[in-house]
């Protein structure tokens, strides 16, 4: 069975977002926390889809950019901190490259 394309994944995420927004309109703050959790889960699915869709050259270039940006700070951070920051920055660069907005109430 073929894997879904980036376009299919984006369409599914968009549909889930529309449904979530309709459900959340006029909601209490605790329900907004649930919306944020859903948006985070959708963003993770979207991140995986964009990474699958990206060619090797693009991923290598983005990783090189991340490495250059982190170089001055590596000695001041633990390995776990560096790894976490690398993932976050790669995700940010990937979303920027594809012009996909972050899915969080904090980025609206």
N, C-alpha and C positions, 0 to 999 in steps of 0.2 A: 504494500500500500504506500503510495507516494506521500511525502511529508507536505504539510500545508505550506503555501508560499507566504512570503512576507506580506503580500497584499491581503491574502486570506486572514492572516494573523491580525493585521491592522484593522480589518473590517470587524473581526470578532471582538477585539478590544474596544473599538468604537461603539459597538452595539451594547456591550456590557456597561460602558461608561454612561451611555444615554439612559439605560435602565436604572443604573445606580443613582444618577442625578434626579431622575423623576421620583424615585423612592425617597431620596433624602430631602427634597424640597419641603421646607417648613419643619424639619426634624429637630428633635432635642439634641443637645450636645453629645450625649452618649451614642446616639445613632450616627452622628458625624464621625465619631471615633471609628465606628464600624465601617463607614464609607471610606475613611482613610486607610483602614486595613485592606479593604477590597481594592482600592486604587493601588496600593503597594503591591498586592499580589498580581494585579494586571500589569503593572510596570515590570515586574520580574519576568512575566511571560513574554512581554514585549522585548525586553532586553535579550532574552534567549533567542527570540525570533530574529532580531537584528544581527546578533552575532552569527547565527547560522547563515543568514543571507549575505553577510559581508564577505568579500573575497579576502584571500590570505594577505595580499599586498596592503589592503586597507587596514586590516587588523594589525599587521606588523607596523605600519606607519603610526597608527594611533598609540600602540604600545610604546613605540620609540618616543613619541611626544610625552607620554606619561612618565617614562623613565627619565627624560631630560628634566622635566618639571620637578620630579622628586629627588633628583641627585643631591641637591644641597641639604636636604633634610633627613636623608637616610640614616646617618649616624646618630641622630637625635631621637630616633623612634625605634620601638621594638619591631621585631619581624612581623608580629601579628598586626601592628599598626600600619606598617608599610604595605602589607598584603591587602588590608581592608581599604586603605586609601587608593591603592592601585586599582582595585575593582571599582571603587566609586568614580575615580577619574576616567577610567576607560568607558564606563557606562555613560558618563557625562559627554565625553567626546563622541561616542557612538550616536547618542541622541542628537547632538549638535550637527553631526555630519548628515544624518538623515532628516534633519529639521523636524524632529518629533519632540513635542513638549513633554516635560516631566509630569507624571501623574501623581499629584499630591495636592492636598488643600493648601500646603505651605508654599507652593510655587504659583498659585493663582494670582 
